[in-house]
Protein backbone atom coordinates (compact mmCIF):
# COMPACT_ATOMS: atom_id res chain seq x y z
CA UNK A 1 0.00 0.00 0.00
CA UNK A 2 1.08 3.56 -0.66
CA UNK A 3 2.24 5.38 2.43
CA UNK A 4 1.70 9.03 1.46
CA UNK A 5 -0.65 10.62 4.02
CA UNK A 6 -2.14 7.24 4.74
CA UNK A 7 -5.66 7.47 6.23
CA UNK A 8 -5.27 7.21 10.01
CA UNK A 9 -7.46 5.03 12.14
CA UNK A 10 -10.70 6.72 13.18
CA UNK A 11 -10.52 5.16 16.63
CA UNK A 12 -10.88 7.81 19.28
CA UNK A 13 -11.82 10.47 16.73
CA UNK A 14 -14.50 12.88 17.93
CA UNK A 15 -16.43 15.29 15.77
CA UNK A 16 -16.34 18.99 16.42
CA UNK A 17 -19.15 19.41 18.95
CA UNK A 18 -20.43 22.49 17.14
CA UNK A 19 -22.74 24.95 18.77
CA UNK A 20 -26.23 24.47 20.12
CA UNK A 21 -28.62 26.84 18.41
CA UNK A 22 -29.87 29.40 20.97
CA UNK A 23 -33.47 29.76 22.03
CA UNK A 24 -36.01 29.09 24.74
CA UNK A 25 -36.48 25.53 25.92
CA UNK A 26 -39.81 23.90 25.07
CA UNK A 27 -41.03 20.46 26.24
CA UNK A 28 -42.13 17.56 24.06
CA UNK A 29 -42.98 13.91 24.68
CA UNK A 30 -40.63 11.45 23.00
CA UNK A 31 -41.98 8.91 20.50
CA UNK A 32 -40.18 5.88 21.95
CA UNK A 33 -40.87 6.77 25.58
CA UNK A 34 -44.33 8.39 25.83
CA UNK A 35 -43.98 9.00 29.54
CA UNK A 36 -40.74 10.92 29.10
CA UNK A 37 -40.68 14.69 28.60
CA UNK A 38 -37.69 16.19 26.82
CA UNK A 39 -36.82 19.85 26.31
CA UNK A 40 -35.57 21.35 23.04
CA UNK A 41 -34.39 24.81 22.12
CA UNK A 42 -36.97 26.83 20.24
CA UNK A 43 -36.10 26.15 16.61
CA UNK A 44 -35.78 28.72 13.84
CA UNK A 45 -38.52 28.65 11.17
CA UNK A 46 -38.12 25.80 8.69
CA UNK A 47 -38.42 25.68 4.91
CA UNK A 48 -38.94 22.03 3.95
CA UNK A 49 -38.16 21.23 0.32
CA UNK A 50 -39.47 18.00 -1.16
CA UNK A 51 -39.69 16.41 -4.59
CA UNK A 52 -43.07 16.95 -6.25
CA UNK A 53 -42.66 13.54 -7.91
CA UNK A 54 -42.44 11.71 -4.59
CA UNK A 55 -44.74 8.72 -4.20
CA UNK A 56 -47.49 8.07 -1.65
CA UNK A 57 -45.11 6.33 0.75
CA UNK A 58 -42.75 9.31 0.81
CA UNK A 59 -45.66 11.69 1.34
CA UNK A 60 -46.88 9.66 4.30
CA UNK A 61 -43.41 9.59 5.82
CA UNK A 62 -43.07 13.33 5.35
CA UNK A 63 -46.35 13.89 7.17
CA UNK A 64 -45.03 11.85 10.10
CA UNK A 65 -41.96 14.09 10.27
CA UNK A 66 -44.00 17.28 9.97
CA UNK A 67 -46.17 16.15 12.87
CA UNK A 68 -43.03 16.14 15.00
CA UNK A 69 -41.77 19.53 13.77
CA UNK A 70 -44.89 21.70 13.64
CA UNK A 71 -45.60 21.93 17.38
CA UNK A 72 -42.20 23.59 17.87
CA UNK A 73 -41.73 26.03 15.01
CA UNK A 74 -43.13 27.53 11.82
CA UNK A 75 -42.89 25.07 8.91
CA UNK A 76 -43.44 25.81 5.23
CA UNK A 77 -43.35 22.92 2.73
CA UNK A 78 -42.48 23.50 -0.93
CA UNK A 79 -42.44 20.78 -3.61
CA UNK A 80 -40.21 21.28 -6.64
CA UNK A 81 -39.67 19.26 -9.79
CA UNK A 82 -37.01 21.15 -11.75
CA UNK A 83 -34.10 23.56 -11.15
CA UNK A 84 -36.07 26.71 -11.95
CA UNK A 85 -38.68 25.92 -9.32
CA UNK A 86 -36.00 25.06 -6.78
CA UNK A 87 -34.19 28.33 -7.44
CA UNK A 88 -37.40 30.28 -6.91
CA UNK A 89 -38.05 28.55 -3.59
CA UNK A 90 -34.49 29.20 -2.40
CA UNK A 91 -34.85 32.86 -3.37
CA UNK A 92 -37.63 33.14 -0.79
CA UNK A 93 -35.82 31.17 1.93
CA UNK A 94 -34.59 34.18 3.87
CA UNK A 95 -32.75 33.11 7.02
CA UNK A 96 -34.83 29.98 7.61
CA UNK A 97 -33.29 26.57 8.13
CA UNK A 98 -33.62 24.65 4.85
CA UNK A 99 -34.73 21.06 5.41
CA UNK A 100 -34.26 18.67 2.50
CA UNK A 101 -36.92 15.95 2.53
CA UNK A 102 -35.45 13.39 0.18
CA UNK A 103 -32.45 11.25 -0.59
CA UNK A 104 -28.86 11.86 -1.66
CA UNK A 105 -29.94 13.25 -5.04
CA UNK A 106 -32.30 15.79 -3.49
CA UNK A 107 -29.63 16.93 -1.03
CA UNK A 108 -27.14 17.33 -3.88
CA UNK A 109 -29.63 19.40 -5.87
CA UNK A 110 -30.25 21.84 -3.00
CA UNK A 111 -26.56 22.17 -2.05
CA UNK A 112 -25.59 22.68 -5.71
CA UNK A 113 -28.30 25.33 -6.22
CA UNK A 114 -27.26 27.25 -3.10
CA UNK A 115 -23.61 27.05 -4.21
CA UNK A 116 -24.47 28.53 -7.61
CA UNK A 117 -26.40 31.33 -5.89
CA UNK A 118 -23.36 32.02 -3.66
CA UNK A 119 -25.66 31.47 -0.68
CA UNK A 120 -24.42 28.12 0.59
CA UNK A 121 -23.18 29.48 3.91
CA UNK A 122 -26.28 31.61 4.48
CA UNK A 123 -28.71 28.92 5.69
CA UNK A 124 -28.36 25.97 8.01
CA UNK A 125 -29.28 22.69 6.29
CA UNK A 126 -31.37 19.88 7.79
CA UNK A 127 -32.15 16.47 6.31
CA UNK A 128 -35.16 14.16 6.45
CA UNK A 129 -33.92 11.02 4.63
CA UNK A 130 -36.69 9.85 2.30
CA UNK A 131 -34.50 8.32 -0.41
CA UNK A 132 -33.57 4.71 -1.10
CA UNK A 133 -29.83 4.84 -0.49
CA UNK A 134 -29.50 7.70 2.03
CA UNK A 135 -25.74 7.20 2.10
CA UNK A 136 -24.88 10.69 3.29
CA UNK A 137 -27.38 10.57 6.15
CA UNK A 138 -26.11 7.12 7.09
CA UNK A 139 -22.52 8.31 7.25
CA UNK A 140 -23.42 11.31 9.42
CA UNK A 141 -25.42 9.28 11.92
CA UNK A 142 -28.73 10.90 10.98
CA UNK A 143 -31.49 8.37 11.77
CA UNK A 144 -33.14 6.81 8.73
CA UNK A 145 -36.49 6.84 10.52
CA UNK A 146 -38.00 10.19 9.53
CA UNK A 147 -39.56 10.89 12.93
CA UNK A 148 -36.22 10.31 14.62
CA UNK A 149 -34.57 12.50 11.98
CA UNK A 150 -37.12 15.22 12.72
CA UNK A 151 -36.13 15.10 16.39
CA UNK A 152 -32.52 15.67 15.29
CA UNK A 153 -33.63 18.86 13.52
CA UNK A 154 -35.28 19.96 16.75
CA UNK A 155 -32.45 19.32 19.19
CA UNK A 156 -29.37 18.65 17.04
CA UNK A 157 -26.36 20.88 16.55
CA UNK A 158 -25.37 22.85 13.46
CA UNK A 159 -21.89 21.75 12.42
CA UNK A 160 -19.63 22.89 9.58
CA UNK A 161 -19.50 20.51 6.61
CA UNK A 162 -16.90 20.16 3.87
CA UNK A 163 -17.68 20.04 0.15
CA UNK A 164 -15.94 18.75 -2.98
CA UNK A 165 -15.74 21.22 -5.89
CA UNK A 166 -14.45 20.35 -9.37
CA UNK A 167 -12.55 22.56 -11.81
CA UNK A 168 -15.70 23.93 -13.44
CA UNK A 169 -17.42 24.76 -10.15
CA UNK A 170 -19.74 21.75 -9.90
CA UNK A 171 -20.10 20.33 -6.39
CA UNK A 172 -20.00 16.84 -4.90
CA UNK A 173 -21.64 16.38 -1.51
CA UNK A 174 -20.88 12.71 -0.80
CA UNK A 175 -18.33 11.13 -3.14
CA UNK A 176 -17.13 10.84 -6.71
CA UNK A 177 -15.55 7.83 -8.42
CA UNK A 178 -14.26 6.76 -11.83
CA UNK A 179 -13.59 3.36 -13.37
CA UNK A 180 -15.44 0.16 -12.46
CA UNK A 181 -17.95 1.71 -10.06
CA UNK A 182 -18.92 4.50 -12.45
CA UNK A 183 -19.29 2.02 -15.32
CA UNK A 184 -21.46 -0.24 -13.15
CA UNK A 185 -23.66 2.75 -12.27
CA UNK A 186 -23.90 3.75 -15.94
CA UNK A 187 -24.98 0.26 -16.96
CA UNK A 188 -27.33 0.06 -13.97
CA UNK A 189 -29.10 3.27 -14.98
CA UNK A 190 -29.76 1.85 -18.45
CA UNK A 191 -31.15 -1.40 -17.07
CA UNK A 192 -33.16 0.42 -14.38
CA UNK A 193 -34.84 2.49 -17.09
CA UNK A 194 -35.62 -0.59 -19.19
CA UNK A 195 -36.92 -2.71 -16.32
CA UNK A 196 -38.74 0.15 -14.62
CA UNK A 197 -41.42 -0.08 -17.29
CA UNK A 198 -42.26 -3.61 -16.13
CA UNK A 199 -44.69 -3.22 -13.24
CA UNK A 200 -46.90 -0.54 -11.70
CA UNK A 201 -45.56 2.62 -10.06
CA UNK A 202 -42.74 1.88 -7.63
CA UNK A 203 -43.59 -1.82 -7.76
CA UNK A 204 -41.50 -2.72 -10.79
CA UNK A 205 -38.30 -4.47 -11.81
CA UNK A 206 -36.23 -1.27 -11.87
CA UNK A 207 -34.33 -2.20 -8.70
CA UNK A 208 -32.79 -5.14 -10.58
CA UNK A 209 -30.86 -2.63 -12.69
CA UNK A 210 -28.16 -2.14 -10.08
CA UNK A 211 -27.21 -5.81 -9.52
CA UNK A 212 -27.38 -6.40 -13.28
CA UNK A 213 -25.07 -3.45 -13.94
CA UNK A 214 -22.66 -4.63 -11.26
CA UNK A 215 -22.65 -8.20 -12.58
CA UNK A 216 -21.91 -7.10 -16.15
CA UNK A 217 -19.10 -4.83 -14.95
CA UNK A 218 -17.63 -7.58 -12.77
CA UNK A 219 -17.49 -9.86 -15.81
CA UNK A 220 -16.00 -7.21 -18.09
CA UNK A 221 -14.67 -4.29 -16.01
CA UNK A 222 -13.00 -1.20 -17.47
CA UNK A 223 -9.23 -1.33 -17.00
CA UNK A 224 -7.77 2.12 -17.49
CA UNK A 225 -4.35 3.70 -17.67
CA UNK A 226 -4.73 6.76 -15.48
CA UNK A 227 -2.49 9.30 -13.82
CA UNK A 228 -3.74 10.03 -10.32
CA UNK A 229 -2.31 12.94 -8.33
CA UNK A 230 -3.11 13.82 -4.72
CA UNK A 231 -1.93 17.22 -3.51
CA UNK A 232 0.39 17.38 -6.53
CA UNK A 233 2.11 14.05 -5.89
CA UNK A 234 1.73 11.25 -8.44
CA UNK A 235 0.16 8.15 -6.87
CA UNK A 236 -0.35 6.15 -10.05
CA UNK A 237 0.94 6.99 -13.54
CA UNK A 238 -0.06 5.99 -17.06
CA UNK A 239 2.18 2.92 -17.03
CA UNK A 240 -0.10 1.28 -14.42
CA UNK A 241 -3.58 -0.12 -15.03
CA UNK A 242 -6.30 1.06 -12.66
CA UNK A 243 -9.63 -0.55 -11.81
CA UNK A 244 -11.16 2.29 -9.79
CA UNK A 245 -10.46 5.68 -8.26
CA UNK A 246 -12.76 7.06 -5.54
CA UNK A 247 -12.71 10.44 -3.80
CA UNK A 248 -14.78 10.51 -0.64
CA UNK A 249 -16.24 13.29 1.44
CA UNK A 250 -18.68 10.67 2.73
CA UNK A 251 -17.84 7.00 2.95
CA UNK A 252 -20.63 4.94 1.37
CA UNK A 253 -22.50 4.47 -1.92
CA UNK A 254 -25.35 2.30 -3.09
CA UNK A 255 -27.21 2.19 0.19
CA UNK A 256 -24.40 1.29 2.56
CA UNK A 257 -21.36 0.00 0.65
CA UNK A 258 -18.30 1.61 2.26
CA UNK A 259 -16.43 2.61 -0.88
CA UNK A 260 -14.10 4.95 1.03
CA UNK A 261 -14.16 3.68 4.62
CA UNK A 262 -13.49 6.27 7.28
CA UNK A 263 -14.27 9.31 5.11
CA UNK A 264 -15.97 12.03 7.15
CA UNK A 265 -17.55 15.16 5.76
CA UNK A 266 -16.25 17.45 8.48
CA UNK A 267 -12.62 16.41 8.99
CA UNK A 268 -10.92 18.77 6.52
CA UNK A 269 -9.66 15.96 4.24
CA UNK A 270 -10.64 14.14 1.08
CA UNK A 271 -10.21 10.37 1.40
CA UNK A 272 -8.83 8.85 -1.80
CA UNK A 273 -8.92 5.19 -2.78
CA UNK A 274 -7.04 3.90 -5.85
CA UNK A 275 -7.50 0.25 -6.82
CA UNK A 276 -5.02 -1.51 -9.11
CA UNK A 277 -6.77 -4.87 -8.68
CA UNK A 278 -7.10 -5.52 -12.41
CA UNK A 279 -6.29 -9.24 -12.68
CA UNK A 280 -9.11 -11.84 -12.51
CA UNK A 281 -8.12 -13.25 -9.10
CA UNK A 282 -7.20 -9.86 -7.70
CA UNK A 283 -10.59 -8.47 -8.76
CA UNK A 284 -12.42 -11.28 -6.96
CA UNK A 285 -10.44 -10.67 -3.77
CA UNK A 286 -11.04 -6.93 -4.07
CA UNK A 287 -14.80 -7.42 -4.60
CA UNK A 288 -15.01 -9.64 -1.54
CA UNK A 289 -13.14 -7.14 0.58
CA UNK A 290 -15.24 -4.27 -0.80
CA UNK A 291 -18.41 -5.97 0.42
CA UNK A 292 -16.90 -6.08 3.93
CA UNK A 293 -15.29 -2.64 3.81
CA UNK A 294 -11.78 -4.08 4.19
CA UNK A 295 -10.56 -3.40 0.63
CA UNK A 296 -8.14 -0.63 1.71
CA UNK A 297 -6.02 -3.43 3.22
CA UNK A 298 -5.66 -5.08 -0.21
CA UNK A 299 -2.09 -5.02 -1.57
CA UNK A 300 -3.28 -3.43 -4.81
CA UNK A 301 -5.09 -0.55 -3.10
CA UNK A 302 -3.79 2.86 -2.03
CA UNK A 303 -5.89 4.65 0.61
CA UNK A 304 -4.73 8.15 1.50
CA UNK A 305 -5.84 11.68 2.30
CA UNK A 306 -5.41 15.07 0.70
CA UNK A 307 -7.23 18.23 -0.32
CA UNK A 308 -6.85 18.12 -4.12
CA UNK A 309 -7.15 15.19 -6.55
CA UNK A 310 -6.51 15.08 -10.29
CA UNK A 311 -7.28 12.15 -12.62
CA UNK A 312 -6.18 12.10 -16.27
CA UNK A 313 -5.41 9.60 -19.02
CA UNK A 314 -7.58 7.25 -21.06
CA UNK A 315 -11.25 8.17 -21.49
CA UNK A 316 -13.22 7.43 -18.33
CA UNK A 317 -16.75 7.84 -16.97
CA UNK A 318 -17.50 9.62 -13.71
CA UNK A 319 -20.15 9.03 -11.04
CA UNK A 320 -20.59 12.08 -8.81
CA UNK A 321 -23.28 11.78 -6.13
CA UNK A 322 -24.92 9.18 -8.38
CA UNK A 323 -24.94 11.41 -11.49
CA UNK A 324 -23.06 9.83 -14.42
CA UNK A 325 -21.15 11.89 -16.97
CA UNK A 326 -18.35 11.40 -19.47
CA UNK A 327 -16.32 10.24 -21.21
CA UNK A 328 -13.60 12.47 -19.75
CA UNK A 329 -9.83 12.72 -20.16
CA UNK A 330 -9.05 15.03 -17.26
CA UNK A 331 -10.90 15.97 -14.10
CA UNK A 332 -9.82 17.55 -10.83
CA UNK A 333 -11.47 18.05 -7.46
CA UNK A 334 -10.62 20.13 -4.41
CA UNK A 335 -11.87 20.34 -0.85
CA UNK A 336 -13.85 23.41 0.21
CA UNK A 337 -13.52 23.43 3.97
CA UNK A 338 -16.58 24.21 6.13
CA UNK A 339 -18.64 25.23 3.10
CA UNK A 340 -21.99 25.05 4.90
CA UNK A 341 -23.60 24.04 8.20
CA UNK A 342 -25.84 21.05 8.77
CA UNK A 343 -27.91 19.95 11.76
CA UNK A 344 -26.48 16.68 13.09
CA UNK A 345 -27.15 14.52 16.16
Secondary structure, 3 states (H helix, E strand, C coil): CCCCCECCCCCCCCCCCCEECCCCEEEEECCCCCCCEEEEECCCCEEEEEECCCCHHHHHHHHHHHHHHCCCCCEEEEEECCHHHHHHHHHCCCCCEEEEEECHHHHHHHHHHHHHCCCCCCCEEEEEECCCCCHHHHHHCCCCCHHHHHHHHHHCEEEEEEEEEECCCCEECCEEEEEHHHHHHHHHHHHHHHHHCCEECCEEHHHHHHHHHHHHHHHCCCCEEEEEEECCEEEECCCCEECEEEEECCCEECCCEECCCCCCCCCCCEEEEEECCCCHHHHHHHHHHHHHCCHHHCCCEEEEEECEEEEEEEEEEEEECCEEEEEEEEEEEEEEEEEEEEEEC
